[in-house]
Amino acid sequence: MFRGFYTAGSGMIAQQRRTEMLANNMANANTPGFKAEQSTIRSFPEMYLSSIGKTDIPVKNPLHLKGLKPVGPVSTGVYMQETLPLFVQGQLRETGLTTDMSLVDGALPANPETGRAGTVLFRLENENGQELYTRNGNLTLDAQGYLTNPDGYYVLDTGGQRIQLPNDDFRVTQDGGIMVGGAQAARLGIAYAAQPETLMKQGNGLYQADGNLPDAPNAGYSLQQGYVEGSNVDAGMTMTDMLSAYRAFEANQKILQAYDRSMEKAVTEVGRVNG
Amino acid sequence: MNGLQQQIDVIGNNLANSATNGYKANQSSFQEMLYQQFDNDKADSAERMSPGGIRYGNGAKIGTTLMNWKQGSLQVTGRELDFALTEPKQYFNVLMPGENGEMTAYTRQGNFYVSPAEGGRLMLVNGDGYPVADSAGNGIVFREGVKNYSVRPGGVLEASYEDGTVMAVQLGVTTLERPNLMNRLSDTVFALPGNLADLGVTAGDVLTEMNGANRQQIGLSSQQLEASNVNYEKEMTDLINVQRSYQFNARTITLADQMLGLVNSIR
């Protein structure tokens, strides 16, 4: 009956999802290594409307022509199609802790298809031996002296091995070498994602890839010890986006109300016997 | 918002202890929460850049709270029984009553006192009244009539008596290799965690008793105290930052509430 009724409804749902995403960005405005999400909103695939009917040709012996009469294409709503993390470098924040390190993007080759550069990530290993990736350089040493992230996932070196250190009195060189007392104990494994948008967010700042990612080129990154990379969320812009999503939500709600009033009229006034 | 509240708590504790001798600042760091996968577009075959569906985050939480073990500045007090360790990660040993009798606790707070013990002798105690241990793990007891106390290299405390004799004690000093693993008894006192065996480590991995040749590495000076290593400016900027984030998140809740209000007022 009223197709627009559902269109307005889908608009509300899409704006609500967008608000949820922006709220998550806002909550993570202080999370190290967090990459802000962006959404793409897409209209439903278009439908081609045509009316089924018959045309009577008023001649002596009435002729009935059956067939489809085209009305035109119509779209019946919108939905949030994608959430894409924005892999722009966040600001470095000094913490002074030796186990905090931040990855700084260097000269990374741009993807010829999209024209966007890839990203570099720390290599982690979870308890099942699966490789995960993160930008959160807030690391720590576990009881056995392994370098881990706050969830206890092991940080891997260039050879894919866990890194065991005697204590947290070590130095990290720009190229990721971990120096203990003047000798290199290990070298941090840094992975390179040519198409970072294909990575799946796993929660806790972790990304999962289809298979294992290759090593990053040496010129592609540098490391800063005693700093963490801050979140790249722009609080002001997030708030503005949230307000505009809110207003779009409100506009859809008003249209829904207008449809409701039309229906009310149809029910109560059309066909009323006693005017 | 709960995470931010916790961070305010940590900052508040740091600021409150900015005048506590031997205090080491804590730093908390955030982490993302779980992500949910929504497969909302199974039927759509449009071109896209990311793997199918959309992923929602659920907010942020506190990831770790780590201790900053950097050396604090030294304050000259002029009191003979005030000691400061000038090397980071070195701690005085203090004997405290524990679950299984006496246990050793570790502190960098070096304001020691003498308290009367049996037989008219004097015992070296810390500010909380617990005995300070020597390198063998026993309490330190002096005879009556001490004229003055002085410090010799290698963590040795010398007490000169009025009759001219000198008594030398090696103060118990331990290096904590992994201060973050330690169990925090109070703001400045640490002890070994009770679940060491579960963690699969021995006490030797976590700390080194400074004995024998290691004693030369002890940096001990008297008539000084180590000030807290809390950095006022950093804590205050963090506090402002956290408060603003709190406001932003509160505003988000208001918006979400108004959206629900709109849904309610459709009819």
Interface residues (C-beta under 8 A of the other chain):
Chain A: M12 Q16 R17 T19 E20 M21 L22 A23 N24 M26 A27 N28 A29 N30 T31 P32 F34 E37 S39 R42 P45 Y79 M80 Q81 E82 T83 L84 T95 G96 L97 T99 D100 T114 N136 N138 T140 L141 A143 Q144 G145 P150 D151 P166 N167 D168 D169 Q195 E197 T198 M200 K201 Q202 G203 N204 G205 V228 A235 T238 M239 M242 L243 Y246 F249 E250 Q253 L256 Q257 D260
Chain B: M1 L4 Q7 Q27 S29 F30 Q31 E32 M33 L34 Y35 N40 D41 D44 A46 R48 M49 S50 P51 I54 R55 Y56 G57 N58 G59 A60 G63 T64 L66 N68 W69 K70 K89 E177 R178 N180 L181 L199 G200 V201 D205 N241 V242 R244 S245 F248 N249 R251 T252 L255 A256 Q258 M259 L262 V263 S265 I266 R267
